[in-house]
Every structure is written in structure tokens, then in C-alpha cells.
């Protein structure tokens, strides 16, 4: 788990106020991540419906996989 500002806050508040606060902060972070993902997927789904963007993404993915192999 990478150490970032939210993880440091969870560790700090968990040490100061206890496990309950750490769980509350972790739950809030998970909820916000879910909201961000929902917004992102909703926005990208309308973008990827066009044939040109879908084809370009498929070609880019194919070339990238060839590069990795």
C-alpha cells in the first residue's frame, strides 16, 4: 500500500483517536473513490460509443501489447 496523504491521515488519526476514526476515514475514502470511478466511467462510456474512438483505442492497445511482448 503506497504511503500517501490519506493513508498518513488514517495512520495518524488511528493513533490519536483510535480504530473507529481510522475506519471512518477509510470508509469516506472508499466512498469518494467509488464516486470518482462512477463519474469517470459514465463520462468515458459516451466517449467510447463512437466507432472512431473505439477503433483508435483498440489499435493503440494492440500496439502497446506488442510493445510489451
mmCIF file of the N, C-alpha and C atoms, coordinates in Angstrom:
data_MODEL
# 
_entry.id   MODEL 
# 
loop_
_atom_site.group_PDB 
_atom_site.id 
_atom_site.type_symbol 
_atom_site.label_atom_id 
_atom_site.label_alt_id 
_atom_site.label_comp_id 
_atom_site.label_asym_id 
_atom_site.label_entity_id 
_atom_site.label_seq_id 
_atom_site.pdbx_PDB_ins_code 
_atom_site.Cartn_x 
_atom_site.Cartn_y 
_atom_site.Cartn_z 
_atom_site.occupancy 
_atom_site.B_iso_or_equiv 
_atom_site.pdbx_formal_charge 
_atom_site.auth_seq_id 
_atom_site.auth_comp_id 
_atom_site.auth_asym_id 
_atom_site.auth_atom_id 
_atom_site.pdbx_PDB_model_num 
ATOM 1   N N  . UNK A 1 1  ? 0.853   -1.168 0.000   1.00 0.00 ? 1  UNK A N  1 
ATOM 2   C CA . UNK A 1 1  ? 0.000   0.000  0.000   1.00 0.00 ? 1  UNK A CA 1 
ATOM 3   C C  . UNK A 1 1  ? 0.904   1.238  0.000   1.00 0.00 ? 1  UNK A C  1 
ATOM 4   N N  . UNK A 1 2  ? 0.802   2.077  -1.038  1.00 0.00 ? 2  UNK A N  1 
ATOM 5   C CA . UNK A 1 2  ? 1.656   3.264  -1.084  1.00 0.00 ? 2  UNK A CA 1 
ATOM 6   C C  . UNK A 1 2  ? 1.268   4.269  -0.002  1.00 0.00 ? 2  UNK A C  1 
ATOM 7   N N  . UNK A 1 3  ? 2.271   4.921  0.530   1.00 0.00 ? 3  UNK A N  1 
ATOM 8   C CA . UNK A 1 3  ? 2.013   5.908  1.574   1.00 0.00 ? 3  UNK A CA 1 
ATOM 9   C C  . UNK A 1 3  ? 1.692   7.229  0.892   1.00 0.00 ? 3  UNK A C  1 
ATOM 10  N N  . UNK A 1 4  ? 0.486   7.681  1.086   1.00 0.00 ? 4  UNK A N  1 
ATOM 11  C CA . UNK A 1 4  ? 0.040   8.952  0.532   1.00 0.00 ? 4  UNK A CA 1 
ATOM 12  C C  . UNK A 1 4  ? -0.583  9.790  1.631   1.00 0.00 ? 4  UNK A C  1 
ATOM 13  N N  . UNK A 1 5  ? -1.123  10.936 1.287   1.00 0.00 ? 5  UNK A N  1 
ATOM 14  C CA . UNK A 1 5  ? -1.689  11.814 2.314   1.00 0.00 ? 5  UNK A CA 1 
ATOM 15  C C  . UNK A 1 5  ? -2.873  11.200 3.053   1.00 0.00 ? 5  UNK A C  1 
ATOM 16  N N  . UNK A 1 6  ? -3.711  10.454 2.352   1.00 0.00 ? 6  UNK A N  1 
ATOM 17  C CA . UNK A 1 6  ? -4.870  9.860  3.020   1.00 0.00 ? 6  UNK A CA 1 
ATOM 18  C C  . UNK A 1 6  ? -4.426  8.729  3.937   1.00 0.00 ? 6  UNK A C  1 
ATOM 19  N N  . UNK A 1 7  ? -3.482  7.915  3.483   1.00 0.00 ? 7  UNK A N  1 
ATOM 20  C CA . UNK A 1 7  ? -3.001  6.824  4.333   1.00 0.00 ? 7  UNK A CA 1 
ATOM 21  C C  . UNK A 1 7  ? -2.288  7.355  5.567   1.00 0.00 ? 7  UNK A C  1 
ATOM 22  N N  . UNK A 1 8  ? -1.540  8.435  5.410   1.00 0.00 ? 8  UNK A N  1 
ATOM 23  C CA . UNK A 1 8  ? -0.902  9.041  6.583   1.00 0.00 ? 8  UNK A CA 1 
ATOM 24  C C  . UNK A 1 8  ? -1.944  9.605  7.542   1.00 0.00 ? 8  UNK A C  1 
ATOM 25  N N  . UNK A 1 9  ? -3.010  10.169 7.005   1.00 0.00 ? 9  UNK A N  1 
ATOM 26  C CA . UNK A 1 9  ? -4.093  10.670 7.856   1.00 0.00 ? 9  UNK A CA 1 
ATOM 27  C C  . UNK A 1 9  ? -4.765  9.531  8.606   1.00 0.00 ? 9  UNK A C  1 
ATOM 28  N N  . UNK A 1 10 ? -4.985  8.416  7.932   1.00 0.00 ? 10 UNK A N  1 
ATOM 29  C CA . UNK A 1 10 ? -5.597  7.259  8.593   1.00 0.00 ? 10 UNK A CA 1 
ATOM 30  C C  . UNK A 1 10 ? -4.702  6.761  9.715   1.00 0.00 ? 10 UNK A C  1 
ATOM 31  N N  . UNK A 1 11 ? -3.412  6.649  9.449   1.00 0.00 ? 11 UNK A N  1 
ATOM 32  C CA . UNK A 1 11 ? -2.471  6.183  10.482  1.00 0.00 ? 11 UNK A CA 1 
ATOM 33  C C  . UNK A 1 11 ? -2.426  7.171  11.644  1.00 0.00 ? 11 UNK A C  1 
ATOM 34  N N  . UNK A 1 12 ? -2.355  8.463  11.323  1.00 0.00 ? 12 UNK A N  1 
ATOM 35  C CA . UNK A 1 12 ? -2.251  9.490  12.358  1.00 0.00 ? 12 UNK A CA 1 
ATOM 36  C C  . UNK A 1 12 ? -3.500  9.541  13.226  1.00 0.00 ? 12 UNK A C  1 
ATOM 37  N N  . UNK A 1 13 ? -4.670  9.589  12.605  1.00 0.00 ? 13 UNK A N  1 
ATOM 38  C CA . UNK A 1 13 ? -5.912  9.648  13.385  1.00 0.00 ? 13 UNK A CA 1 
ATOM 39  C C  . UNK A 1 13 ? -6.177  8.342  14.114  1.00 0.00 ? 13 UNK A C  1 
ATOM 40  N N  . UNK A 1 14 ? -5.763  7.230  13.531  1.00 0.00 ? 14 UNK A N  1 
ATOM 41  C CA . UNK A 1 14 ? -5.909  5.953  14.223  1.00 0.00 ? 14 UNK A CA 1 
ATOM 42  C C  . UNK A 1 14 ? -5.064  5.910  15.480  1.00 0.00 ? 14 UNK A C  1 
ATOM 43  N N  . UNK A 1 15 ? -3.870  6.484  15.407  1.00 0.00 ? 15 UNK A N  1 
ATOM 44  C CA . UNK A 1 15 ? -3.003  6.517  16.585  1.00 0.00 ? 15 UNK A CA 1 
ATOM 45  C C  . UNK A 1 15 ? -3.517  7.497  17.629  1.00 0.00 ? 15 UNK A C  1 
ATOM 46  N N  . UNK A 1 16 ? -4.063  8.617  17.187  1.00 0.00 ? 16 UNK A N  1 
ATOM 47  C CA . UNK A 1 16 ? -4.538  9.639  18.129  1.00 0.00 ? 16 UNK A CA 1 
ATOM 48  C C  . UNK A 1 16 ? -5.895  9.288  18.743  1.00 0.00 ? 16 UNK A C  1 
ATOM 49  N N  . UNK A 1 17 ? -6.867  8.977  17.875  1.00 0.00 ? 17 UNK A N  1 
ATOM 50  C CA . UNK A 1 17 ? -8.246  8.849  18.345  1.00 0.00 ? 17 UNK A CA 1 
ATOM 51  C C  . UNK A 1 17 ? -8.757  7.425  18.400  1.00 0.00 ? 17 UNK A C  1 
ATOM 52  N N  . UNK A 1 18 ? -8.043  6.504  17.778  1.00 0.00 ? 18 UNK A N  1 
ATOM 53  C CA . UNK A 1 18 ? -8.465  5.113  17.864  1.00 0.00 ? 18 UNK A CA 1 
ATOM 54  C C  . UNK A 1 18 ? -8.906  4.538  16.522  1.00 0.00 ? 18 UNK A C  1 
ATOM 55  N N  . UNK A 1 19 ? -9.234  3.267  16.601  1.00 0.00 ? 19 UNK A N  1 
ATOM 56  C CA . UNK A 1 19 ? -9.575  2.493  15.409  1.00 0.00 ? 19 UNK A CA 1 
ATOM 57  C C  . UNK A 1 19 ? -10.826 3.016  14.716  1.00 0.00 ? 19 UNK A C  1 
ATOM 58  N N  . UNK A 1 20 ? -11.802 3.474  15.487  1.00 0.00 ? 20 UNK A N  1 
ATOM 59  C CA . UNK A 1 20 ? -13.073 3.929  14.920  1.00 0.00 ? 20 UNK A CA 1 
ATOM 60  C C  . UNK A 1 20 ? -12.857 5.075  13.931  1.00 0.00 ? 20 UNK A C  1 
ATOM 61  N N  . UNK A 1 21 ? -12.023 6.055  14.286  1.00 0.00 ? 21 UNK A N  1 
ATOM 62  C CA . UNK A 1 21 ? -11.764 7.187  13.401  1.00 0.00 ? 21 UNK A CA 1 
ATOM 63  C C  . UNK A 1 21 ? -11.018 6.748  12.149  1.00 0.00 ? 21 UNK A C  1 
ATOM 64  N N  . UNK A 1 22 ? -10.108 5.817  12.307  1.00 0.00 ? 22 UNK A N  1 
ATOM 65  C CA . UNK A 1 22 ? -9.373  5.319  11.145  1.00 0.00 ? 22 UNK A CA 1 
ATOM 66  C C  . UNK A 1 22 ? -10.316 4.618  10.167  1.00 0.00 ? 22 UNK A C  1 
ATOM 67  N N  . UNK A 1 23 ? -11.255 3.845  10.688  1.00 0.00 ? 23 UNK A N  1 
ATOM 68  C CA . UNK A 1 23 ? -12.225 3.161  9.835   1.00 0.00 ? 23 UNK A CA 1 
ATOM 69  C C  . UNK A 1 23 ? -13.149 4.174  9.153   1.00 0.00 ? 23 UNK A C  1 
ATOM 70  N N  . UNK A 1 24 ? -13.565 5.207  9.869   1.00 0.00 ? 24 UNK A N  1 
ATOM 71  C CA . UNK A 1 24 ? -14.426 6.232  9.274   1.00 0.00 ? 24 UNK A CA 1 
ATOM 72  C C  . UNK A 1 24 ? -13.713 6.960  8.128   1.00 0.00 ? 24 UNK A C  1 
ATOM 73  N N  . UNK A 1 25 ? -12.460 7.315  8.324   1.00 0.00 ? 25 UNK A N  1 
ATOM 74  C CA . UNK A 1 25 ? -11.708 7.995  7.272   1.00 0.00 ? 25 UNK A CA 1 
ATOM 75  C C  . UNK A 1 25 ? -11.490 7.055  6.090   1.00 0.00 ? 25 UNK A C  1 
ATOM 76  N N  . UNK A 1 26 ? -11.176 5.800  6.349   1.00 0.00 ? 26 UNK A N  1 
ATOM 77  C CA . UNK A 1 26 ? -11.011 4.823  5.279   1.00 0.00 ? 26 UNK A CA 1 
ATOM 78  C C  . UNK A 1 26 ? -12.301 4.596  4.509   1.00 0.00 ? 26 UNK A C  1 
ATOM 79  N N  . UNK A 1 27 ? -13.430 4.566  5.216   1.00 0.00 ? 27 UNK A N  1 
ATOM 80  C CA . UNK A 1 27 ? -14.727 4.397  4.549   1.00 0.00 ? 27 UNK A CA 1 
ATOM 81  C C  . UNK A 1 27 ? -15.067 5.606  3.680   1.00 0.00 ? 27 UNK A C  1 
ATOM 82  N N  . UNK A 1 28 ? -14.757 6.793  4.174   1.00 0.00 ? 28 UNK A N  1 
ATOM 83  C CA . UNK A 1 28 ? -15.000 8.002  3.381   1.00 0.00 ? 28 UNK A CA 1 
ATOM 84  C C  . UNK A 1 28 ? -14.140 8.004  2.122   1.00 0.00 ? 28 UNK A C  1 
ATOM 85  N N  . UNK A 1 29 ? -12.905 7.561  2.253   1.00 0.00 ? 29 UNK A N  1 
ATOM 86  C CA . UNK A 1 29 ? -12.028 7.496  1.088   1.00 0.00 ? 29 UNK A CA 1 
ATOM 87  C C  . UNK A 1 29 ? -12.562 6.481  0.064   1.00 0.00 ? 29 UNK A C  1 
ATOM 88  N N  . UNK A 1 30 ? -12.998 5.336  0.523   1.00 0.00 ? 30 UNK A N  1 
ATOM 89  C CA . UNK A 1 30 ? -13.534 4.321  -0.393  1.00 0.00 ? 30 UNK A CA 1 
ATOM 90  C C  . UNK A 1 30 ? -14.800 4.828  -1.081  1.00 0.00 ? 30 UNK A C  1 
ATOM 91  N N  . UNK A 1 31 ? -15.638 5.542  -0.352  1.00 0.00 ? 31 UNK A N  1 
ATOM 92  C CA . UNK A 1 31 ? -16.852 6.097  -0.938  1.00 0.00 ? 31 UNK A CA 1 
ATOM 93  C C  . UNK A 1 31 ? -16.521 7.128  -2.009  1.00 0.00 ? 31 UNK A C  1 
ATOM 94  N N  . UNK A 1 32 ? -15.565 8.008  -1.742  1.00 0.00 ? 32 UNK A N  1 
ATOM 95  C CA . UNK A 1 32 ? -15.178 9.008  -2.728  1.00 0.00 ? 32 UNK A CA 1 
ATOM 96  C C  . UNK A 1 32 ? -14.531 8.357  -3.952  1.00 0.00 ? 32 UNK A C  1 
ATOM 97  N N  . UNK A 1 33 ? -13.732 7.311  -3.766  1.00 0.00 ? 33 UNK A N  1 
ATOM 98  C CA . UNK A 1 33 ? -13.167 6.591  -4.903  1.00 0.00 ? 33 UNK A CA 1 
ATOM 99  C C  . UNK A 1 33 ? -14.266 5.979  -5.761  1.00 0.00 ? 33 UNK A C  1 
ATOM 100 N N  . UNK A 1 34 ? -15.292 5.449  -5.129  1.00 0.00 ? 34 UNK A N  1 
ATOM 101 C CA . UNK A 1 34 ? -16.425 4.887  -5.865  1.00 0.00 ? 34 UNK A CA 1 
ATOM 102 C C  . UNK A 1 34 ? -17.147 5.970  -6.661  1.00 0.00 ? 34 UNK A C  1 
ATOM 103 N N  . UNK A 1 35 ? -17.331 7.127  -6.063  1.00 0.00 ? 35 UNK A N  1 
ATOM 104 C CA . UNK A 1 35 ? -17.987 8.237  -6.759  1.00 0.00 ? 35 UNK A CA 1 
ATOM 105 C C  . UNK A 1 35 ? -17.137 8.700  -7.934  1.00 0.00 ? 35 UNK A C  1 
ATOM 106 N N  . UNK A 1 36 ? -15.824 8.841  -7.734  1.00 0.00 ? 36 UNK A N  1 
ATOM 107 C CA . UNK A 1 36 ? -14.932 9.260  -8.817  1.00 0.00 ? 36 UNK A CA 1 
ATOM 108 C C  . UNK A 1 36 ? -14.952 8.255  -9.965  1.00 0.00 ? 36 UNK A C  1 
ATOM 109 N N  . UNK A 1 37 ? -14.921 6.976  -9.651  1.00 0.00 ? 37 UNK A N  1 
ATOM 110 C CA . UNK A 1 37 ? -14.953 5.944  -10.697 1.00 0.00 ? 37 UNK A CA 1 
ATOM 111 C C  . UNK A 1 37 ? -16.277 5.966  -11.449 1.00 0.00 ? 37 UNK A C  1 
ATOM 112 N N  . UNK A 1 38 ? -17.371 6.156  -10.736 1.00 0.00 ? 38 UNK A N  1 
ATOM 113 C CA . UNK A 1 38 ? -18.673 6.221  -11.386 1.00 0.00 ? 38 UNK A CA 1 
ATOM 114 C C  . UNK A 1 38 ? -18.740 7.394  -12.355 1.00 0.00 ? 38 UNK A C  1 
ATOM 115 N N  . UNK A 1 39 ? -18.251 8.543  -11.934 1.00 0.00 ? 39 UNK A N  1 
ATOM 116 C CA . UNK A 1 39 ? -18.237 9.718  -12.812 1.00 0.00 ? 39 UNK A CA 1 
ATOM 117 C C  . UNK A 1 39 ? -17.345 9.465  -14.025 1.00 0.00 ? 39 UNK A C  1 
ATOM 118 N N  . UNK A 1 40 ? -16.172 8.881  -13.796 1.00 0.00 ? 40 UNK A N  1 
ATOM 119 C CA . UNK A 1 40 ? -15.246 8.627  -14.901 1.00 0.00 ? 40 UNK A CA 1 
ATOM 120 C C  . UNK A 1 40 ? -15.831 7.637  -15.902 1.00 0.00 ? 40 UNK A C  1 
ATOM 121 N N  . UNK A 1 41 ? -16.392 6.534  -15.425 1.00 0.00 ? 41 UNK A N  1 
ATOM 122 C CA . UNK A 1 41 ? -16.954 5.541  -16.339 1.00 0.00 ? 41 UNK A CA 1 
ATOM 123 C C  . UNK A 1 41 ? -18.171 6.085  -17.083 1.00 0.00 ? 41 UNK A C  1 
ATOM 124 N N  . UNK A 1 42 ? -18.968 6.893  -16.427 1.00 0.00 ? 42 UNK A N  1 
ATOM 125 C CA . UNK A 1 42 ? -20.125 7.487  -17.088 1.00 0.00 ? 42 UNK A CA 1 
ATOM 126 C C  . UNK A 1 42 ? -19.675 8.433  -18.190 1.00 0.00 ? 42 UNK A C  1 
ATOM 127 N N  . UNK A 1 43 ? -18.655 9.214  -17.916 1.00 0.00 ? 43 UNK A N  1 
ATOM 128 C CA . UNK A 1 43 ? -18.148 10.142 -18.921 1.00 0.00 ? 43 UNK A CA 1 
ATOM 129 C C  . UNK A 1 43 ? -17.485 9.436  -20.080 1.00 0.00 ? 43 UNK A C  1 
ATOM 130 N N  . UNK A 1 44 ? -16.703 8.382  -19.813 1.00 0.00 ? 44 UNK A N  1 
ATOM 131 C CA . UNK A 1 44 ? -15.991 7.685  -20.868 1.00 0.00 ? 44 UNK A CA 1 
ATOM 132 C C  . UNK A 1 44 ? -16.910 6.784  -21.687 1.00 0.00 ? 44 UNK A C  1 
ATOM 133 N N  . UNK A 1 45 ? -18.006 6.341  -21.121 1.00 0.00 ? 45 UNK A N  1 
ATOM 134 C CA . UNK A 1 45 ? -18.886 5.456  -21.879 1.00 0.00 ? 45 UNK A CA 1 
ATOM 135 C C  . UNK A 1 45 ? -19.498 6.186  -23.064 1.00 0.00 ? 45 UNK A C  1 
ATOM 136 N N  . UNK A 1 46 ? -19.857 7.440  -22.886 1.00 0.00 ? 46 UNK A N  1 
ATOM 137 C CA . UNK A 1 46 ? -20.401 8.198  -24.017 1.00 0.00 ? 46 UNK A CA 1 
ATOM 138 C C  . UNK A 1 46 ? -19.309 8.513  -25.032 1.00 0.00 ? 46 UNK A C  1 
ATOM 139 N N  . UNK A 1 47 ? -18.079 8.691  -24.570 1.00 0.00 ? 47 UNK A N  1 
ATOM 140 C CA . UNK A 1 47 ? -16.961 8.954  -25.473 1.00 0.00 ? 47 UNK A CA 1 
ATOM 141 C C  . UNK A 1 47 ? -16.621 7.727  -26.310 1.00 0.00 ? 47 UNK A C  1 
ATOM 142 N N  . UNK A 1 48 ? -16.693 6.547  -25.717 1.00 0.00 ? 48 UNK A N  1 
ATOM 143 C CA . UNK A 1 48 ? -16.281 5.329  -26.412 1.00 0.00 ? 48 UNK A CA 1 
ATOM 144 C C  . UNK A 1 48 ? -17.375 4.727  -27.283 1.00 0.00 ? 48 UNK A C  1 
ATOM 145 N N  . UNK A 1 49 ? -18.507 5.353  -27.378 1.00 0.00 ? 49 UNK A N  1 
ATOM 146 C CA . UNK A 1 49 ? -19.576 4.831  -28.230 1.00 0.00 ? 49 UNK A CA 1 
ATOM 147 C C  . UNK A 1 49 ? -19.321 5.110  -29.707 1.00 0.00 ? 49 UNK A C  1 
ATOM 148 N N  . UNK A 1 50 ? -18.543 6.136  -30.009 1.00 0.00 ? 50 UNK A N  1 
ATOM 149 C CA . UNK A 1 50 ? -18.274 6.428  -31.413 1.00 0.00 ? 50 UNK A CA 1 
ATOM 150 C C  . UNK A 1 50 ? -17.303 5.391  -31.974 1.00 0.00 ? 50 UNK A C  1 
ATOM 151 N N  . UNK A 1 51 ? -17.490 5.055  -33.222 1.00 0.00 ? 51 UNK A N  1 
ATOM 152 C CA . UNK A 1 51 ? -16.686 3.998  -33.853 1.00 0.00 ? 51 UNK A CA 1 
ATOM 153 C C  . UNK A 1 51 ? -15.226 4.414  -33.989 1.00 0.00 ? 51 UNK A C  1 
ATOM 154 N N  . UNK A 1 52 ? -14.979 5.675  -34.262 1.00 0.00 ? 52 UNK A N  1 
ATOM 155 C CA . UNK A 1 52 ? -13.597 6.141  -34.442 1.00 0.00 ? 52 UNK A CA 1 
ATOM 156 C C  . UNK A 1 52 ? -12.798 6.035  -33.151 1.00 0.00 ? 52 UNK A C  1 
ATOM 157 N N  . UNK A 1 53 ? -13.360 6.481  -32.047 1.00 0.00 ? 53 UNK A N  1 
ATOM 158 C CA . UNK A 1 53 ? -12.622 6.415  -30.785 1.00 0.00 ? 53 UNK A CA 1 
ATOM 159 C C  . UNK A 1 53 ? -12.434 4.974  -30.325 1.00 0.00 ? 53 UNK A C  1 
ATOM 160 N N  . UNK A 1 54 ? -13.429 4.140  -30.551 1.00 0.00 ? 54 UNK A N  1 
ATOM 161 C CA . UNK A 1 54 ? -13.309 2.730  -30.165 1.00 0.00 ? 54 UNK A CA 1 
ATOM 162 C C  . UNK A 1 54 ? -12.227 2.038  -30.983 1.00 0.00 ? 54 UNK A C  1 
ATOM 163 N N  . UNK A 1 55 ? -12.192 2.296  -32.276 1.00 0.00 ? 55 UNK A N  1 
ATOM 164 C CA . UNK A 1 55 ? -11.172 1.699  -33.135 1.00 0.00 ? 55 UNK A CA 1 
ATOM 165 C C  . UNK A 1 55 ? -9.787  2.192  -32.765 1.00 0.00 ? 55 UNK A C  1 
ATOM 166 N N  . UNK A 1 56 ? -9.665  3.503  -32.510 1.00 0.00 ? 56 UNK A N  1 
ATOM 167 C CA . UNK A 1 56 ? -8.343  4.017  -32.126 1.00 0.00 ? 56 UNK A CA 1 
ATOM 168 C C  . UNK A 1 56 ? -7.852  3.415  -30.821 1.00 0.00 ? 56 UNK A C  1 
ATOM 169 N N  . UNK A 1 57 ? -8.741  3.241  -29.854 1.00 0.00 ? 57 UNK A N  1 
ATOM 170 C CA . UNK A 1 57 ? -8.338  2.625  -28.588 1.00 0.00 ? 57 UNK A CA 1 
ATOM 171 C C  . UNK A 1 57 ? -7.920  1.171  -28.795 1.00 0.00 ? 57 UNK A C  1 
ATOM 172 N N  . UNK A 1 58 ? -8.618  0.455  -29.662 1.00 0.00 ? 58 UNK A N  1 
ATOM 173 C CA . UNK A 1 58 ? -8.268  -0.939 -29.925 1.00 0.00 ? 58 UNK A CA 1 
ATOM 174 C C  . UNK A 1 58 ? -6.900  -1.031 -30.606 1.00 0.00 ? 58 UNK A C  1 
ATOM 175 N N  . UNK A 1 59 ? -6.638  -0.146 -31.574 1.00 0.00 ? 59 UNK A N  1 
ATOM 176 C CA . UNK A 1 59 ? -5.343  -0.154 -32.268 1.00 0.00 ? 59 UNK A CA 1 
ATOM 177 C C  . UNK A 1 59 ? -4.227  0.217  -31.290 1.00 0.00 ? 59 UNK A C  1 
ATOM 178 N N  . UNK A 1 60 ? -4.442  1.253  -30.481 1.00 0.00 ? 60 UNK A N  1 
ATOM 179 C CA . UNK A 1 60 ? -3.436  1.661  -29.508 1.00 0.00 ? 60 UNK A CA 1 
ATOM 180 C C  . UNK A 1 60 ? -3.147  0.533  -28.518 1.00 0.00 ? 60 UNK A C  1 
ATOM 181 N N  . UNK A 1 61 ? -4.182  -0.136 -28.042 1.00 0.00 ? 61 UNK A N  1 
ATOM 182 C CA . UNK A 1 61 ? -3.994  -1.244 -27.099 1.00 0.00 ? 61 UNK A CA 1 
ATOM 183 C C  . UNK A 1 61 ? -3.229  -2.385 -27.742 1.00 0.00 ? 61 UNK A C  1 
ATOM 184 N N  . UNK A 1 62 ? -3.549  -2.699 -28.996 1.00 0.00 ? 62 UNK A N  1 
ATOM 185 C CA . UNK A 1 62 ? -2.858  -3.766 -29.715 1.00 0.00 ? 62 UNK A CA 1 
ATOM 186 C C  . UNK A 1 62 ? -1.368  -3.437 -29.873 1.00 0.00 ? 62 UNK A C  1 
ATOM 187 N N  . UNK A 1 63 ? -1.064  -2.209 -30.274 1.00 0.00 ? 63 UNK A N  1 
ATOM 188 C CA . UNK A 1 63 ? 0.337   -1.803 -30.457 1.00 0.00 ? 63 UNK A CA 1 
ATOM 189 C C  . UNK A 1 63 ? 1.065   -1.802 -29.118 1.00 0.00 ? 63 UNK A C  1 
ATOM 190 N N  . UNK A 1 64 ? 0.412   -1.356 -28.068 1.00 0.00 ? 64 UNK A N  1 
ATOM 191 C CA . UNK A 1 64 ? 1.031   -1.334 -26.747 1.00 0.00 ? 64 UNK A CA 1 
ATOM 192 C C  . UNK A 1 64 ? 1.332   -2.752 -26.251 1.00 0.00 ? 64 UNK A C  1 
ATOM 193 N N  . UNK A 1 65 ? 0.414   -3.681 -26.478 1.00 0.00 ? 65 UNK A N  1 
ATOM 194 C CA . UNK A 1 65 ? 0.645   -5.073 -26.080 1.00 0.00 ? 65 UNK A CA 1 
ATOM 195 C C  . UNK A 1 65 ? 1.778   -5.696 -26.886 1.00 0.00 ? 65 UNK A C  1 
ATOM 196 N N  . UNK A 1 66 ? 1.870   -5.364 -28.165 1.00 0.00 ? 66 UNK A N  1 
ATOM 197 C CA . UNK A 1 66 ? 3.004   -5.836 -28.957 1.00 0.00 ? 66 UNK A CA 1 
ATOM 198 C C  . UNK A 1 66 ? 4.316   -5.287 -28.411 1.00 0.00 ? 66 UNK A C  1 
ATOM 199 N N  . UNK A 1 67 ? 4.302   -4.033 -28.008 1.00 0.00 ? 67 UNK A N  1 
ATOM 200 C CA . UNK A 1 67 ? 5.495   -3.427 -27.433 1.00 0.00 ? 67 UNK A CA 1 
ATOM 201 C C  . UNK A 1 67 ? 5.901   -4.130 -26.128 1.00 0.00 ? 67 UNK A C  1 
ATOM 202 N N  . UNK A 1 68 ? 4.927   -4.457 -25.300 1.00 0.00 ? 68 UNK A N  1 
ATOM 203 C CA . UNK A 1 68 ? 5.232   -5.135 -24.028 1.00 0.00 ? 68 UNK A CA 1 
ATOM 204 C C  . UNK A 1 68 ? 5.731   -6.553 -24.249 1.00 0.00 ? 68 UNK A C  1 
ATOM 205 N N  . UNK A 1 69 ? 5.249   -7.203 -25.293 1.00 0.00 ? 69 UNK A N  1 
ATOM 206 C CA . UNK A 1 69 ? 5.659   -8.581 -25.555 1.00 0.00 ? 69 UNK A CA 1 
ATOM 207 C C  . UNK A 1 69 ? 7.051   -8.573 -26.133 1.00 0.00 ? 69 UNK A C  1 
# 
